[in-house]
């Protein structure tokens, strides 16, 4: 059981009990309190991902053998 959950569905982002409209269709680089959500890693980063969408991220990982 998760203590705190992040979810992206129906065009909405849910950070625990906080819900708002998603800024990106894939859920990548969603800002939340000076951090950016990465659905691939399921973690926050202090700076935004350099990829414009999740497809670019997956393509880069396949070409490089993993990130």
DSSP file (Angstrom, degrees, kcal/mol; ACC not computed):
  #  RESIDUE AA STRUCTURE BP1 BP2  ACC     N-H-->O    O-->H-N    N-H-->O    O-->H-N    TCO  KAPPA ALPHA  PHI   PSI    X-CA   Y-CA   Z-CA
    1    1 A X              0   0    0      0, 0.0     2,-0.2     0, 0.0     0, 0.0   0.000 360.0 360.0 360.0 129.4    0.0    0.0    0.0
    2    2 A X        -     0   0    0      1,-0.1     3,-0.2     0, 0.0     0, 0.0  -0.535 360.0-153.7 -80.0 142.4    1.4    3.4   -1.0
    3    3 A X  S    S+     0   0    0      1,-0.3     2,-0.4    -2,-0.2    -1,-0.1   0.867  88.9  13.9 -78.3 -39.8    1.6    6.2    1.5
    4    4 A X  S    S-     0   0    0     12,-0.1     2,-0.4     2,-0.0    -1,-0.3  -0.996  78.0-162.2-140.2 130.6    1.5    8.8   -1.2
    5    5 A X        -     0   0    0     -2,-0.4    11,-3.1    -3,-0.2     2,-0.4  -0.914  11.0-157.4-123.4 141.2    0.4    8.2   -4.8
    6    6 A X  E     +A   15   0A   0     -2,-0.4     2,-0.4     9,-0.2     9,-0.2  -0.967  21.8 177.5-113.3 131.5    0.8   10.1   -8.1
    7    7 A X  E     -A   14   0A   0      7,-2.3     7,-2.8    -2,-0.4     2,-0.5  -0.993  19.3-162.7-139.1 141.3   -1.7    9.2  -10.8
    8    8 A X  E     +A   13   0A   0     -2,-0.4     2,-0.3     5,-0.2     5,-0.2  -0.969  34.8 130.0-124.8 114.5   -2.3   10.5  -14.4
    9    9 A X  E >   +A   12   0A   0      3,-2.0     3,-1.9    -2,-0.5    13,-0.1  -0.978  60.4  14.4-160.8 150.6   -5.7    9.7  -16.0
   10   10 A X  T 3  S-     0   0    0     -2,-0.3     3,-0.1     1,-0.3    12,-0.0   0.787 127.0 -59.8  55.7  31.9   -8.6   11.4  -17.8
   11   11 A X  T 3  S+     0   0    0      1,-0.2    11,-2.5    14,-0.2     2,-0.4   0.664 115.0 110.0  73.9  15.5   -6.4   14.5  -18.4
   12   12 A X  E <   -AB   9  21A   0     -3,-1.9    -3,-2.0     9,-0.3     2,-0.4  -0.939  57.8-144.6-125.3 147.1   -6.0   15.1  -14.6
   13   13 A X  E     -AB   8  20A   0      7,-3.1     7,-2.2    -2,-0.4     2,-0.5  -0.916  12.0-162.5-106.7 134.9   -3.0   14.7  -12.3
   14   14 A X  E     -AB   7  19A   0     -7,-2.8    -7,-2.3    -2,-0.4     2,-0.7  -0.966   9.7-178.5-121.7 115.9   -3.4   13.5   -8.8
   15   15 A X  E >  S-AB   6  18A   0      3,-2.9     3,-2.1    -2,-0.5     2,-0.4  -0.884  70.1 -60.0-109.7  95.2   -0.7   14.1   -6.3
   16   16 A X  T 3  S-     0   0    0    -11,-3.1    -9,-0.1    -2,-0.7   -12,-0.1  -0.537 120.9 -17.4  63.7-120.9   -2.0   12.4   -3.1
   17   17 A X  T 3  S+     0   0    0     -2,-0.4     2,-0.4    -3,-0.1    -1,-0.3   0.552 118.8  98.1 -90.7  -9.5   -5.2   14.2   -2.4
   18   18 A X  E <   -B   15   0A   0     -3,-2.1    -3,-2.9     2,-0.0     2,-0.4  -0.692  53.3-175.6 -84.4 126.9   -4.4   17.2   -4.6
   19   19 A X  E     +B   14   0A   0     -2,-0.4     2,-0.3    -5,-0.2    -5,-0.2  -0.974  11.0 153.7-125.7 137.4   -6.0   17.1   -8.1
   20   20 A X  E     -B   13   0A   0     -7,-2.2    -7,-3.1    -2,-0.4     2,-0.2  -0.957  49.5 -77.3-151.6 168.6   -5.5   19.4  -11.0
   21   21 A X  E     -B   12   0A   0     -2,-0.3    -9,-0.3    -9,-0.2     2,-0.1  -0.484  53.0-113.1 -69.6 137.6   -5.7   19.5  -14.8
   22   22 A X        -     0   0    0    -11,-2.5    -1,-0.1    -2,-0.2     3,-0.1  -0.467  15.2-154.3 -72.2 141.6   -2.6   17.9  -16.5
   23   23 A X  S    S+     0   0    0     -2,-0.1     2,-0.3     1,-0.1    -1,-0.1   0.676  81.5  40.9 -89.0 -19.5   -0.4   20.2  -18.5
   24   24 A X  S    S-     0   0    0      1,-0.1     3,-0.3    29,-0.0    -1,-0.1  -0.954  76.6-132.5-127.2 148.7    0.9   17.4  -20.8
   25   25 A X  S    S+     0   0    0     -2,-0.3   -14,-0.2     1,-0.2    -1,-0.1   0.788 106.3  44.9 -70.0 -26.0   -1.0   14.5  -22.4
   26   26 A X  S    S-     0   0    0      2,-0.1    -1,-0.2   -15,-0.0     3,-0.1   0.618 106.6-118.9 -94.1 -13.1    1.6   11.9  -21.3
   27   27 A X    >   +     0   0    0      1,-0.3     3,-0.8    -3,-0.3     2,-0.2   0.455  66.5 139.5  88.4   0.4    2.1   13.0  -17.7
   28   28 A X  T 3   +     0   0    0      1,-0.2    -1,-0.3    10,-0.1    10,-0.2  -0.538  67.8   7.5 -79.0 144.4    5.8   13.7  -18.3
   29   29 A X  T 3  S+     0   0    0      8,-1.6     2,-0.6     1,-0.2    -1,-0.2   0.785  79.6 169.9  58.1  32.0    7.4   16.8  -16.7
   30   30 A X  E <   -C   37   0B   0      7,-0.8     7,-2.3    -3,-0.8    -1,-0.2  -0.643  31.5-129.2 -73.8 119.4    4.3   17.6  -14.7
   31   31 A X  E     +C   36   0B   0     -2,-0.6     2,-0.2     5,-0.2     5,-0.2  -0.444  34.9 166.2 -73.9 142.6    5.4   20.4  -12.3
   32   32 A X        -     0   0    0      3,-2.6     3,-0.4    -2,-0.1    -2,-0.0  -0.776  68.6 -27.6-156.4 109.1    4.6   20.0   -8.6
   33   33 A X  S    S-     0   0    0     -2,-0.2     3,-0.1     1,-0.2    -2,-0.0   0.934 125.9 -41.6  50.1  61.9    6.2   22.2   -5.9
   34   34 A X  S    S+     0   0    0      1,-0.2     2,-0.3     0, 0.0    -1,-0.2   0.726 124.3  92.6  62.3  25.6    9.5   23.0   -7.7
   35   35 A X        -     0   0    0     -3,-0.4    -3,-2.6    -5,-0.0     2,-0.4  -0.933  66.8-132.1-140.5 165.0    9.9   19.5   -9.0
   36   36 A X  E     -CD  31  45B   0      9,-2.7     9,-2.2    -2,-0.3     2,-0.3  -0.978  19.4-128.3-126.2 131.8    8.9   17.6  -12.2
   37   37 A X  E     -CD  30  44B   0     -7,-2.3    -8,-1.6    -2,-0.4    -7,-0.8  -0.591  15.3-164.3 -81.7 133.5    7.2   14.2  -12.3
   38   38 A X  E  >> - D   0  43B   0      5,-2.3     4,-1.7    -2,-0.3     5,-1.3  -0.958   4.2-166.8-115.4 109.9    8.7   11.4  -14.4
   39   39 A X  T  45S+     0   0    0     -2,-0.5    -1,-0.1     1,-0.2   -11,-0.1   0.778  86.9  58.2 -68.9 -24.3    6.2    8.5  -14.9
   40   40 A X  T  45S+     0   0    0      1,-0.2    -1,-0.2     3,-0.1   -12,-0.0   0.947 119.2  28.0 -68.4 -47.7    8.9    6.2  -16.2
   41   41 A X  T  45S-     0   0    0      2,-0.2    -2,-0.2     0, 0.0    -1,-0.2   0.630  99.8-135.7 -85.7 -15.1   11.0    6.4  -13.1
   42   42 A X  T  <5S+     0   0    0     -4,-1.7     2,-0.3     1,-0.2    -3,-0.2   0.925  70.7  97.6  55.6  47.8    8.0    7.1  -10.9
   43   43 A X  E   <S-D   38   0B   0     -5,-1.3    -5,-2.3    -7,-0.1     2,-0.3  -0.958  74.9-101.5-154.9 166.6    9.9    9.8   -9.1
   44   44 A X  E     -D   37   0B   0     -2,-0.3     2,-0.3    -7,-0.2    -7,-0.2  -0.680  26.3-159.5 -96.3 150.8   10.4   13.6   -9.1
   45   45 A X  E     -D   36   0B   0     -9,-2.2    -9,-2.7    -2,-0.3     4,-0.1  -0.933  22.5-132.5-125.2 151.3   13.4   15.5  -10.6
   46   46 A X  S    S+     0   0    0     -2,-0.3     2,-0.3   -11,-0.2    -1,-0.1   0.722  94.3  38.0 -76.6 -21.2   14.6   19.0   -9.7
   47   47 A X  S    S-     0   0    0    -11,-0.1   -11,-0.1   -12,-0.0     3,-0.1  -0.948  97.0 -95.1-128.7 153.0   14.8   19.9  -13.4
   48   48 A X        -     0   0    0     -2,-0.3     2,-0.1     1,-0.1    -2,-0.1  -0.238  44.1-100.2 -66.3 152.7   12.6   19.1  -16.4
   49   49 A X        -     0   0    0      1,-0.1    -1,-0.1     2,-0.1     8,-0.0  -0.430  24.2-131.2 -67.6 142.9   13.4   16.1  -18.6
   50   50 A X  S    S+     0   0    0     -2,-0.1     2,-0.2    -3,-0.1    -1,-0.1   0.636  82.3  90.7 -74.0 -12.1   15.0   17.1  -21.9
   51   51 A X  S    S-     0   0    0      1,-0.1    -2,-0.1     3,-0.0     3,-0.1  -0.589  71.4-143.1 -86.8 146.5   12.6   15.0  -24.0
   52   52 A X  S    S+     0   0    0     -2,-0.2     2,-0.3     1,-0.1    -1,-0.1   0.723  78.9   1.9 -82.0 -20.9    9.4   16.5  -25.2
   53   53 A X  S  > S-     0   0    0      1,-0.1     4,-1.4   -28,-0.1     3,-0.2  -0.945  78.9 -95.7-155.5 175.6    7.3   13.4  -24.7
   54   54 A X  H  > S+     0   0    0     -2,-0.3     4,-2.5     1,-0.2     5,-0.2   0.805 116.7  61.7 -69.6 -30.0    7.4    9.8  -23.4
   55   55 A X  H  > S+     0   0    0      2,-0.2     4,-2.5     1,-0.2    -1,-0.2   0.918 104.0  48.7 -62.8 -43.8    7.9    8.3  -26.8
   56   56 A X  H  > S+     0   0    0      1,-0.2     4,-2.4     2,-0.2    -1,-0.2   0.904 111.0  51.5 -61.8 -40.8   11.2   10.2  -27.2
   57   57 A X  H  X S+     0   0    0     -4,-1.4     4,-2.1     1,-0.2    -2,-0.2   0.924 111.7  45.7 -62.2 -46.1   12.3    9.0  -23.7
   58   58 A X  H  X S+     0   0    0     -4,-2.5     4,-2.2     2,-0.2    -2,-0.2   0.884 112.1  51.7 -66.7 -38.5   11.5    5.4  -24.6
   59   59 A X  H  X S+     0   0    0     -4,-2.5     4,-2.4     2,-0.2    -2,-0.2   0.919 109.9  49.2 -63.7 -43.3   13.3    5.7  -28.0
   60   60 A X  H  X S+     0   0    0     -4,-2.4     4,-2.3     1,-0.2     6,-0.3   0.908 110.4  50.9 -61.6 -42.5   16.4    7.1  -26.3
   61   61 A X  H  X>S+     0   0    0     -4,-2.1     5,-1.7     1,-0.2     4,-1.4   0.895 111.1  48.3 -63.7 -40.2   16.4    4.3  -23.7
   62   62 A X  H  <5S+     0   0    0     -4,-2.2    -2,-0.2     3,-0.2    -1,-0.2   0.912 113.5  47.0 -67.4 -41.2   16.2    1.7  -26.5
   63   63 A X  H  <5S+     0   0    0     -4,-2.4    -2,-0.2     1,-0.2    -1,-0.2   0.858 119.6  38.8 -68.3 -35.6   19.0    3.2  -28.5
   64   64 A X  H  <5S-     0   0    0     -4,-2.3    -1,-0.2    -5,-0.2    -2,-0.2   0.585 112.6-112.0 -93.3 -10.9   21.3    3.6  -25.5
   65   65 A X  T  <5S-     0   0    0     -4,-1.4    -3,-0.2    -5,-0.2    -4,-0.1   0.629  79.1 -29.4  89.7  12.7   20.4    0.3  -23.8
   66   66 A X      <       0   0    0     -5,-1.7    -4,-0.0    -6,-0.3    -8,-0.0  -0.241 360.0 360.0 122.5 151.1   18.7    1.9  -20.8
   67   67 A X              0   0    0     -2,-0.1    -1,-0.1     0, 0.0    -6,-0.0   0.318 360.0 360.0-122.9 360.0   18.8    5.0  -18.7
